Amino acid sequence: MTGQRNGIIDIGSNSVRLVVYERTDSGAHRVVDASKRSARLSGKIDEKGALTEEAVSELAETLRHFMRICSHHGIGHIRAVATAAIRNATNRDYVLERIKADTSLSIELLTGEMEASFGFLGMINSLNVTDGYLIDIGGGSTELSLFRNRELIHSVSFPFGCVSLNQSFDSKNGLTDESLKAIEAVVADAAKQHPWIREAAGLPLVGVGGTVRALGKVHQAVHHYAFVQTHNYEISGAGVDELFQTIRSLPLERRRKLPGLSKDRADVIVPGIAVLRAIFRSVKASHYQICGAGLRDGLFHATRFPAQPKLNDPLAYSLRNLNALHTEAPRQHVMQVNRLSLALYDELHSLTGAGLDTRARLLLDAASQLHRIGASIDYYDYARHSFYLIIHSHLNGLSHREIIMTAAIASFKGKGRAKNQIMPYRTLIHDQDIDQICKLGLLLQLAAALDRSETQAIGQIAIRPTESQLLLRPLHPRGPLAVEKREVDELAADFKKHWHLTPVLDHYRMQH
């Protein structure tokens, strides 16, 4: 992937999308532009199975528009791929040649298996999930895969999608029972051809692509869900069934006004969810899990990191990327605070009554790496800005509840303030979570106090809890610690409230 900015164009059966990725000078990757055009290519096939001349002209004009956007960004390399609508068209060679002649753009035609594997790559790099089924319901095809231990095991591309099925079973005025049964029969017959689809009951059905994202947005709107991300959102089988019956009974005009549903998806959402439910039953899934990343993200990783596109640890990558986006934070200080806070945690978490869950160390690790990113907005109020930035960033590998907790730990300045900050998300946070936020927030504050001068004077530190004190003894400090001593003393009363120990920075061999 040459240059600092690169464009990826995904010619799908329902829509054509452009995403512009940038690599910043500090090594972070981010999306700096994106555009989407509804295409409905699957619905523009003539009786001979060919894409119509009008559809090809419209597609070429959309691609020229995207190329002009790329040109404004100074992009040299554009990777453009096409999926089912062009793949299945009887005149596909003509379509690709015509686009090349009209736009000078070379289109990669993805097979169904390639489409599934890029979708898997985008998903596995953005979720903390080990085993499951993966589904991508496009306009003209549906990809289903089984993955185990974060490896793709099986995949298949079915020749039906939400647009093509909508043509066969028009859902404009709601989907009739007969049409629904017919769609379910199509899916069940296709699934029967592949024994592996029925061999791993009880796994999540992870969904990527527009159909499941739309489902997630509508479900969140209906239930007044407190968190704005659909990525890593879970829905029960019963929850989808209930919402589906509501949506399919609505005429198109009412559907267009559904909160969370874009107007250009109002007609195809019904057959899309019908396919989703039928697959859910076929694989005997435990629940639905929505993934905001997919094909384009997989293409990005495969293009940017061809030697090793799959991440070993999505959360670690997210943390590095977020830190690289916000470079105002003093790097050495942040690393020191991260190291000290984890050392404090490791010494204290086994104390009786600490009440910390198994993921607490992970949350403290993330919060201590991110606690200063708000300084990129305003140093004087960096804690509040850090909270906002963490809440609105993709911390891949954490649940919504864990993202909120990480933000509250990173910006902790007392229990009252923490409770105010998380008030809008209170439905996702339990009472014991608030206690954890306080405990972990104070460990982070204590670690920051131990490097208040930002000189990393403390190399090794001996940490020893007694009955009433937490003795902190620096071994061979590399400079005076008077500033740190005062900060620790000021924090002591609040720390004692939650940990029942008074932190004491030991005078032994300390330089003033």
C-alpha positions as CSV (number, residue, x, y, z in Angstrom):
1,M,0.0,0.0,0.0
2,T,2.0,3.0,-1.2
3,G,1.6,6.5,0.0
4,Q,0.0,8.0,3.0
5,R,-3.6,7.8,1.8
6,N,-5.3,4.9,0.0
7,G,-8.8,4.3,-1.4
8,I,-10.8,1.2,-1.3
9,I,-13.9,0.9,-3.5
10,D,-16.4,-1.9,-2.8
11,I,-18.9,-2.5,-5.6
12,G,-21.6,-4.4,-3.8
13,S,-25.0,-5.6,-5.1
14,N,-26.9,-3.1,-3.0
15,S,-24.5,-0.1,-2.8
16,V,-21.1,1.1,-4.0
17,R,-18.8,2.5,-1.3
18,L,-15.6,4.3,-1.1
19,V,-13.4,4.5,2.0
20,V,-10.2,6.6,2.2
21,Y,-7.7,5.4,4.8
22,E,-4.8,7.5,6.0
23,R,-1.6,6.5,7.7
24,T,-0.5,9.5,9.9
25,D,3.1,10.6,10.5
26,S,2.9,8.9,14.0
27,G,1.9,5.6,12.4
28,A,-1.8,5.6,13.2
29,H,-4.4,4.5,10.7
30,R,-7.8,6.2,10.3
31,V,-10.6,6.7,7.9
32,V,-10.5,10.3,6.6
33,D,-13.3,10.1,4.0
34,A,-16.1,7.8,2.9
35,S,-18.9,7.9,0.4
36,K,-21.8,5.6,-0.4
37,R,-24.1,5.4,-3.4
38,S,-27.2,3.2,-3.6
39,A,-26.8,1.0,-6.7
40,R,-29.2,-1.9,-6.5
41,L,-27.2,-3.7,-9.1
42,S,-28.9,-7.0,-8.2
43,G,-32.2,-5.5,-9.3
44,K,-30.9,-4.3,-12.6
45,I,-30.4,-7.6,-14.3
46,D,-32.3,-8.3,-17.6
47,E,-34.0,-11.6,-18.5
48,K,-30.8,-13.0,-20.0
49,G,-29.0,-12.5,-16.6
50,A,-27.0,-9.5,-17.9
51,L,-26.5,-6.2,-16.1
52,T,-28.4,-3.5,-18.1
53,E,-26.6,-0.9,-20.2
54,E,-28.2,1.8,-18.0
55,A,-26.8,0.2,-14.8
56,V,-23.3,0.0,-16.3
57,S,-23.4,3.7,-17.2
58,E,-24.6,4.7,-13.8
59,L,-21.9,2.5,-12.1
60,A,-19.2,4.1,-14.3
61,E,-20.4,7.6,-13.3
62,T,-20.4,6.7,-9.6
63,L,-16.8,5.3,-10.0
64,R,-15.7,8.5,-11.8
65,H,-17.2,10.5,-8.9
66,F,-15.3,8.4,-6.3
67,M,-12.1,8.8,-8.4
68,R,-12.5,12.6,-8.3
69,I,-12.7,12.4,-4.5
70,C,-9.6,10.2,-4.4
71,S,-7.8,12.7,-6.6
72,H,-8.6,15.5,-4.2
73,H,-6.9,13.4,-1.5
74,G,-3.8,12.9,-3.6
75,I,-4.4,9.1,-3.7
76,G,-2.2,7.1,-6.0
77,H,-3.4,3.6,-5.3
78,I,-7.1,2.7,-5.4
79,R,-8.1,-0.9,-4.8
80,A,-11.6,-1.6,-6.3
81,V,-13.4,-4.9,-5.9
82,A,-16.8,-6.2,-7.1
83,T,-19.0,-8.9,-5.6
84,A,-22.1,-10.9,-6.5
85,A,-24.0,-8.6,-8.8
86,I,-21.1,-8.4,-11.3
87,R,-19.8,-11.9,-10.5
88,N,-23.1,-13.5,-11.4
89,A,-23.9,-11.3,-14.5
90,T,-23.7,-13.1,-17.8
91,N,-22.0,-10.1,-19.3
92,R,-19.5,-9.6,-16.5
93,D,-16.5,-9.5,-18.8
94,Y,-18.1,-6.7,-20.9
95,V,-18.9,-4.8,-17.7
96,L,-15.3,-5.0,-16.4
97,E,-13.9,-4.0,-19.8
98,R,-16.4,-1.1,-20.1
99,I,-15.5,0.2,-16.7
100,K,-11.8,0.0,-17.4
101,A,-12.4,1.9,-20.7
102,D,-14.6,4.6,-19.1
103,T,-12.8,5.1,-15.9
104,S,-9.3,3.5,-16.3
105,L,-10.1,1.6,-13.1
106,S,-9.2,-2.1,-12.9
107,I,-11.8,-4.0,-10.9
108,E,-10.9,-7.2,-9.0
109,L,-13.8,-9.6,-9.2
110,L,-14.0,-11.5,-5.9
111,T,-15.2,-15.1,-5.8
112,G,-17.7,-15.9,-3.0
113,E,-14.9,-17.6,-1.0
114,M,-12.7,-14.5,-1.3
115,E,-15.6,-12.3,-0.2
116,A,-16.1,-14.5,2.8
117,S,-12.4,-14.5,3.7
118,F,-12.1,-10.7,3.5
119,G,-15.2,-10.4,5.6
120,F,-13.8,-12.8,8.1
121,L,-10.6,-10.9,8.3
122,G,-12.4,-7.6,8.9
123,M,-14.5,-9.2,11.7
124,I,-11.7,-11.2,13.5
125,N,-9.5,-8.1,13.6
126,S,-12.2,-6.1,15.4
127,L,-13.9,-8.5,17.9
128,N,-12.9,-10.5,20.9
129,V,-14.5,-13.7,19.6
130,T,-12.9,-17.2,19.2
131,D,-15.6,-19.4,17.7
132,G,-18.8,-18.8,15.8
133,Y,-20.6,-18.5,12.5
134,L,-20.2,-15.4,10.4
135,I,-22.9,-14.1,8.0
136,D,-22.9,-11.3,5.4
137,I,-26.2,-10.7,3.7
138,G,-25.5,-8.7,0.6
139,G,-27.8,-7.5,-2.2
140,G,-27.2,-10.5,-4.4
141,S,-25.5,-13.1,-2.3
142,T,-25.2,-14.3,1.3
143,E,-21.8,-15.5,2.6
144,L,-21.8,-17.9,5.6
145,S,-18.7,-19.2,7.3
146,L,-17.7,-21.2,10.4
147,F,-14.6,-20.2,12.4
148,R,-12.9,-22.0,15.2
149,N,-10.1,-20.7,17.4
150,R,-10.0,-17.5,15.3
151,E,-9.4,-19.5,12.1
152,L,-11.7,-19.7,9.1
153,I,-12.8,-23.4,8.7
154,H,-15.6,-23.5,6.2
155,S,-17.3,-20.9,4.0
156,V,-20.0,-20.9,1.3
157,S,-21.6,-18.2,-0.9
158,F,-25.3,-18.6,-1.5
159,P,-26.8,-17.0,-4.6
160,F,-29.4,-15.0,-2.9
161,G,-29.4,-11.6,-1.0
162,C,-31.8,-9.0,0.3
163,V,-32.2,-7.2,-3.1
164,S,-32.6,-10.3,-5.3
165,L,-35.1,-11.9,-2.8
166,N,-37.0,-8.6,-2.6
167,Q,-37.5,-8.8,-6.4
168,S,-38.9,-12.3,-6.1
169,F,-41.0,-11.7,-3.0
170,D,-41.9,-8.0,-2.9
171,S,-42.2,-6.8,0.7
172,K,-43.4,-3.3,-0.2
173,N,-46.7,-3.8,1.8
174,G,-45.3,-6.2,4.3
175,L,-44.1,-9.8,3.7
176,T,-47.0,-12.3,3.6
177,D,-46.8,-15.6,5.5
178,E,-46.6,-17.5,2.2
179,S,-43.7,-15.3,0.9
180,L,-41.9,-15.7,4.3
181,K,-42.3,-19.5,4.2
182,A,-40.9,-19.5,0.6
183,I,-37.8,-17.4,1.6
184,E,-37.2,-19.7,4.6
185,A,-37.5,-22.8,2.3
186,V,-34.9,-21.3,-0.1
187,V,-32.5,-20.8,2.7
188,A,-33.2,-24.1,4.4
189,D,-32.7,-26.0,1.1
190,A,-29.4,-24.2,0.5
191,A,-28.2,-24.9,4.0
192,K,-28.9,-28.6,3.8
193,Q,-26.3,-29.0,1.1
194,H,-23.5,-28.2,3.6
195,P,-23.3,-30.6,6.7
196,W,-20.9,-28.3,8.6
197,I,-23.7,-25.7,8.9
198,R,-25.4,-28.0,11.4
199,E,-22.3,-29.3,13.2
200,A,-21.6,-26.6,15.8
201,A,-24.7,-25.6,17.7
202,G,-24.6,-23.0,20.4
203,L,-22.2,-20.6,18.9
204,P,-22.9,-16.9,18.2
205,L,-24.0,-15.9,14.7
206,V,-21.8,-12.8,14.0
207,G,-23.2,-10.5,11.3
208,V,-21.3,-8.1,9.1
209,G,-22.7,-5.9,6.3
210,G,-25.6,-3.4,5.9
211,T,-28.5,-5.7,6.7
212,V,-27.3,-6.6,10.2
213,R,-26.1,-3.1,11.0
214,A,-29.5,-1.8,10.0
215,L,-31.1,-4.4,12.2
216,G,-28.9,-3.3,15.1
217,K,-29.7,0.4,14.7
218,V,-33.4,-0.2,14.6
219,H,-33.2,-2.6,17.7
220,Q,-31.2,0.1,19.6
221,A,-33.7,2.8,18.7
222,V,-36.7,0.8,19.7
223,H,-35.1,-0.1,23.0
224,H,-33.6,3.4,23.7
225,Y,-30.2,1.8,24.0
226,A,-27.8,4.1,25.8
227,F,-24.6,3.5,23.7
228,V,-24.3,4.8,20.1
229,Q,-22.2,2.0,18.6
230,T,-23.8,-1.0,16.8
231,H,-20.3,-2.7,16.6
232,N,-20.2,-5.6,19.2
233,Y,-23.9,-5.3,19.9
234,E,-25.7,-8.5,20.9
235,I,-29.3,-9.4,20.4
236,S,-31.2,-12.6,21.5
237,G,-33.0,-14.8,19.0
238,A,-36.3,-13.8,20.6
239,G,-35.4,-10.1,20.3
240,V,-34.8,-10.4,16.5
241,D,-38.0,-12.5,16.0
242,E,-40.1,-9.9,17.9
243,L,-38.6,-6.9,15.9
244,F,-39.0,-8.8,12.6
245,Q,-42.7,-9.3,13.1
246,T,-43.2,-5.6,13.9
247,I,-41.1,-4.5,10.8
248,R,-42.7,-6.9,8.3
249,S,-46.2,-5.9,9.3
250,L,-45.5,-2.2,8.4
251,P,-46.2,-0.9,4.9
252,L,-43.2,0.6,3.1
253,E,-44.1,4.3,3.9
254,R,-44.3,3.5,7.7
255,R,-41.0,1.5,7.5
256,R,-39.2,4.4,5.9
257,K,-39.9,6.4,9.1
258,L,-38.6,3.7,11.5
259,P,-36.0,5.3,13.8
260,G,-32.5,4.0,12.9
261,L,-33.4,2.7,9.4
262,S,-32.1,4.5,6.3
263,K,-34.8,5.1,3.6
264,D,-32.8,3.3,0.9
265,R,-32.9,0.1,3.0
266,A,-36.6,0.2,4.0
267,D,-37.8,-2.3,1.4
268,V,-34.9,-4.8,1.5
269,I,-34.6,-5.0,5.3
270,V,-37.5,-7.5,5.6
271,P,-36.2,-10.2,3.2
272,G,-32.7,-9.6,4.7
273,I,-33.8,-10.3,8.2
274,A,-35.9,-13.3,7.0
275,V,-32.6,-14.8,5.6
276,L,-30.8,-14.0,8.9
277,R,-33.4,-15.7,11.0
278,A,-33.5,-18.8,8.8
279,I,-29.7,-19.2,9.0
280,F,-29.9,-18.5,12.8
281,R,-32.2,-21.5,13.1
282,S,-30.1,-23.7,10.7
283,V,-26.9,-23.2,12.7
284,K,-28.8,-23.3,16.1
285,A,-26.9,-20.2,17.2
286,S,-26.9,-18.9,20.8
287,H,-27.4,-15.2,19.9
288,Y,-26.7,-12.6,17.3
289,Q,-23.6,-10.4,17.5
290,I,-23.3,-7.4,15.2
291,C,-19.9,-6.4,13.8
292,G,-19.3,-2.9,12.4
293,A,-16.3,-4.0,10.4
294,G,-16.4,-6.3,7.4
295,L,-15.3,-6.7,3.8
296,R,-13.7,-3.2,3.4
297,D,-11.8,-3.5,6.7
298,G,-10.5,-6.9,5.6
299,L,-9.4,-5.5,2.3
300,F,-7.6,-2.7,4.2
301,H,-5.7,-5.1,6.4
302,A,-4.8,-7.4,3.5
303,T,-3.6,-4.4,1.5
304,R,-1.8,-2.6,4.2
305,F,-0.2,-5.6,6.0
306,P,0.1,-8.3,3.3
307,A,2.6,-10.3,5.2
308,Q,0.4,-10.6,8.3
309,P,-3.1,-9.2,7.8
310,K,-4.7,-11.0,10.8
311,L,-4.1,-9.3,14.2
312,N,-3.1,-11.4,17.2
313,D,-4.8,-9.0,19.6
314,P,-7.4,-6.5,18.3
315,L,-7.5,-4.6,21.6
316,A,-3.8,-4.1,21.7
317,Y,-3.9,-2.8,18.1
318,S,-6.7,-0.4,18.9
319,L,-4.9,1.0,21.9
320,R,-1.7,1.5,19.9
321,N,-3.6,3.2,17.1
322,L,-5.6,5.5,19.5
323,N,-2.4,6.5,21.2
324,A,-0.7,7.2,17.9
325,L,-3.7,9.4,16.9
326,H,-3.4,11.6,20.0
327,T,0.3,12.4,20.3
328,E,0.0,15.2,22.9
329,A,0.3,12.8,25.8
330,P,4.0,12.4,27.0
331,R,4.8,8.9,25.9
332,Q,7.3,7.9,28.5
333,H,5.1,9.1,31.3
334,V,2.1,7.2,30.0
335,M,4.2,4.0,29.7
336,Q,5.5,4.5,33.3
337,V,1.9,5.1,34.7
338,N,0.8,1.9,32.8
339,R,3.6,-0.1,34.3
340,L,3.1,1.2,37.8
341,S,-0.7,0.8,37.8
342,L,-0.4,-2.9,36.7
343,A,2.2,-3.5,39.3
344,L,-0.1,-2.0,42.0
345,Y,-3.0,-4.1,40.7
346,D,-1.0,-7.4,40.7
347,E,-0.1,-6.8,44.3
348,L,-3.5,-5.8,45.5
349,H,-6.1,-7.7,43.5
350,S,-5.7,-10.8,45.6
351,L,-6.7,-9.0,48.8
352,T,-9.8,-10.4,50.3
353,G,-12.9,-8.4,49.4
354,A,-11.2,-6.6,46.5
355,G,-14.3,-7.5,44.5
356,L,-12.7,-7.2,41.1
357,D,-13.8,-9.4,38.1
358,T,-11.6,-11.4,35.8
359,R,-11.4,-8.6,33.2
360,A,-10.4,-5.8,35.7
361,R,-6.7,-5.9,34.9
362,L,-7.5,-5.6,31.2
363,L,-9.6,-2.5,31.8
364,L,-6.9,-0.9,34.0
365,D,-4.3,-1.7,31.3
366,A,-6.4,0.0,28.6
367,A,-7.4,3.0,30.9
368,S,-3.8,3.6,32.0
369,Q,-2.6,3.7,28.4
370,L,-5.3,6.2,27.4
371,H,-5.8,8.4,30.4
372,R,-3.9,11.4,28.8
373,I,-5.3,11.3,25.3
374,G,-7.7,14.2,26.1
375,A,-4.6,16.5,26.3
376,S,-4.8,16.6,22.5
377,I,-7.9,18.8,23.0
378,D,-7.1,20.7,26.2
379,Y,-4.6,20.0,28.9
380,Y,-6.5,21.7,31.7
381,D,-9.5,19.5,31.3
382,Y,-7.9,16.4,29.7
383,A,-9.7,13.9,32.0
384,R,-13.1,15.0,30.7
385,H,-11.9,14.9,27.1
386,S,-10.2,11.5,27.6
387,F,-13.6,10.2,28.7
388,Y,-15.3,11.5,25.6
389,L,-12.6,10.3,23.2
390,I,-12.6,6.8,24.7
391,I,-16.4,6.5,24.6
392,H,-16.5,7.6,20.9
393,S,-13.5,5.5,19.8
394,H,-13.5,1.8,18.6
395,L,-11.8,-0.1,21.4
396,N,-12.1,-3.4,19.5
397,G,-12.2,-6.4,21.9
398,L,-14.1,-4.6,24.7
399,S,-17.9,-4.8,25.2
400,H,-19.9,-1.6,25.4
401,R,-20.1,-1.8,29.2
402,E,-16.3,-2.3,29.3
403,I,-15.7,0.7,27.0
404,I,-17.7,2.9,29.4
405,M,-15.9,1.5,32.4
406,T,-12.5,2.1,30.7
407,A,-13.4,5.7,30.0
408,A,-14.5,6.2,33.6
409,I,-11.4,4.6,35.1
410,A,-9.1,6.7,32.7
411,S,-10.8,10.0,33.7
412,F,-11.4,9.1,37.4
413,K,-11.4,12.1,39.7
414,G,-13.7,10.9,42.5
415,K,-16.8,8.7,42.9
416,G,-19.3,11.6,42.5
417,R,-17.8,12.8,39.3
418,A,-17.6,9.2,37.9
419,K,-21.3,8.6,38.7
420,N,-22.2,11.8,36.9
421,Q,-20.1,10.9,33.8
422,I,-21.7,7.5,33.4
423,M,-25.2,8.6,34.2
424,P,-26.3,8.5,30.5
425,Y,-25.1,4.9,30.3
426,R,-26.5,3.8,33.7
427,T,-28.7,1.0,32.2
428,L,-25.5,-0.7,31.1
429,I,-23.5,-0.3,34.3
430,H,-24.1,-2.3,37.5
431,D,-23.6,-1.1,41.1
432,Q,-20.6,-3.3,41.5
433,D,-19.1,-1.8,38.3
434,I,-19.1,1.6,40.0
435,D,-17.1,0.1,42.9
436,Q,-14.6,-1.3,40.4
437,I,-14.3,2.0,38.6
438,C,-13.4,3.7,41.9
439,K,-10.9,1.0,42.9
440,L,-9.2,0.9,39.5
441,G,-9.4,4.6,39.0
442,L,-7.6,5.2,42.3
443,L,-4.9,2.7,41.3
444,L,-4.4,4.7,38.1
445,Q,-4.3,8.0,40.1
446,L,-1.8,6.5,42.5
447,A,0.4,5.4,39.6
448,A,0.2,8.9,38.1
449,A,1.1,10.4,41.4
450,L,4.2,8.2,41.5
451,D,5.4,9.9,38.3
452,R,4.0,13.3,38.9
453,S,7.3,15.0,37.9
454,E,7.1,13.0,34.7
455,T,10.8,12.1,35.1
456,Q,10.4,8.3,35.5
457,A,12.6,8.5,38.6
458,I,11.1,5.3,40.0
459,G,12.6,2.3,38.2
460,Q,11.8,-0.6,40.5
461,I,9.4,-0.3,43.4
462,A,8.6,-2.7,46.2
463,I,4.9,-2.7,47.0
464,R,3.8,-4.2,50.3
465,P,0.3,-4.1,51.9
466,T,0.3,-4.2,55.7
467,E,-2.8,-4.3,57.9
468,S,-3.5,-0.6,57.4
469,Q,-1.0,0.7,54.9
470,L,0.2,0.2,51.4
471,L,4.0,0.7,51.6
472,L,5.6,1.9,48.4
473,R,9.4,1.7,48.5
474,P,11.3,2.8,45.4
475,L,14.5,0.9,44.9
476,H,17.4,3.1,43.7
477,P,15.3,6.1,42.6
478,R,16.9,8.0,39.7
479,G,16.1,11.4,41.1
480,P,14.3,13.3,44.0
481,L,10.7,12.2,44.8
482,A,9.5,15.1,46.9
483,V,6.8,16.0,44.3
484,E,5.6,12.4,44.2
485,K,5.6,12.1,48.0
486,R,3.2,15.1,48.3
487,E,0.9,13.8,45.6
488,V,0.6,10.4,47.2
489,D,-0.1,12.0,50.6
490,E,-2.9,14.1,49.0
491,L,-4.5,11.0,47.5
492,A,-4.2,8.9,50.6
493,A,-7.6,9.7,52.2
494,D,-9.6,8.9,49.1
495,F,-7.5,5.8,48.4
496,K,-8.2,4.5,51.9
497,K,-11.9,4.9,51.5
498,H,-12.0,2.3,48.7
499,W,-9.0,0.1,49.4
500,H,-9.0,0.4,53.2
501,L,-5.2,1.0,53.1
502,T,-3.3,4.3,53.3
503,P,-0.6,4.6,50.6
504,V,2.8,5.7,52.0
505,L,5.7,6.5,49.8
506,D,8.5,5.2,52.0
507,H,11.2,7.7,53.1
508,Y,13.9,5.0,53.0
509,R,16.7,6.1,50.8
510,M,14.5,8.8,49.3
511,Q,16.2,12.0,48.1
512,H,14.5,15.3,48.8
